[in-house]
């Protein structure tokens, strides 16, 4: 059982309902550096960003895979707006299911990035 964008388009993407989101899947999605970068950028923006706004150092097919993992785990919501696939962080859903998890991961990722840059 999955939820999707409003019916009527073959471009609707399946998303897990809140009761289907599992901690293991979320942690797996967040464990990859490229996916964590996407989540950090979405969190910093606070809204929706198109896939083309992300400059990941991987092929387009690998980027597509990373977005699919994030969507299928319940970390992001993807919807088509015209020809753009828009991505938004499911922060409210994740905070309701796993209070403090996303904020803790984002804070730890920021500290690590600072440490690796020598700040």
N, C-alpha and C positions, 0 to 999 in steps of 0.2 A: 504494500500500500504506500503510494507516494503522492505528494501533492505537486501541482504544476501551475504554471501561469494560466490565466484564464483560457478556457477552451476555445477552439476555433482555428488554431494554426498548427500546422505540422512542425513548426519551429518551437513549440512549447518544450521546455526542458524539465525533466523530472527532478524533484527535490524530495529529500526525506522529510516526513512530518516530524514534529518535535519529538514525539514518543519513539521514533525510529532512530534518532541520533544517539550514537554510542560513543562513550568516552574513548574507547580504543581506536575508533575510526578517526575521531577528531585529533587525538594525539599523533596518530600515524600521518595524517594530512599535514600537521604542523611540524613534523620532524624533518621534512625536506627543506633545505635552504632556499630553493626557488619558491616553493609554496609559502614559506614563512615570509619571504620578501614581498610576495603579493599581498598577504594578510597585513603586513606592516604598512604597506602603501595604502591599502583600503582603510585601515584604522586611522591613519594620519589624515586622509582626505575626509572621512566621515560621511561620504555619500557613495555614489556609484561612479565607477570608472569603466571605460570600454577596454576590451582586451588589448586594443592597439596602444593604449597608454602605458603599458608595461614593457619595459625594455629588458627582457631576460636574456642572458647569454646562452640560449639553447635554441634548437630548431623550432619552427612553428608547430610541428606535430608534437614535440615534447611539451611546448607551452600549452597546447590544447589538452594534453594528458594531465598536466598539473592542475589546470582549471577544472577538469572533470573530477579529479580526486577531491578537490576542495568542495565542489558542489555536491557530490555524492555522499560526502561525509557530513554535510550539513554546516560547513564553515562559511560558505558563501551562497548567495542566491544569484542566479544568472537569468536575465530576461533579454529578449530582443526588443530594441527600440529602433524601428526602421531597419537599417542594415547593420546596426551596431549591436554587439552582444555586450550588455552592461552587467557589471559585477558589483555586488554589494555584500558587505560583511553581515552575517546573521548574528550580530553582537547581542541583541536583546534575547534571542532564542538561546544562545550559548550561555549568557549570564544567568538566565532562568534555570537552565539545566545544570550548569557547573559554575556556581558563583565564584568569581575571582579568577577562574582558570585563564581566560583569554587575557585579562589585564596582566596577570603574573607572567605569562609567556611573552607578551609584548614588552614588558618591562625588562625581563631577562634578556631578550633579543637585543634591545637597545643598549643595555649594559655591555653585552658581548661585542656588539658592533663598535662601541666606543673603545673598548679594550683592544680590539684588533686594529683599530686605527691609531692607537697610541695616545688616546685622550685621557 
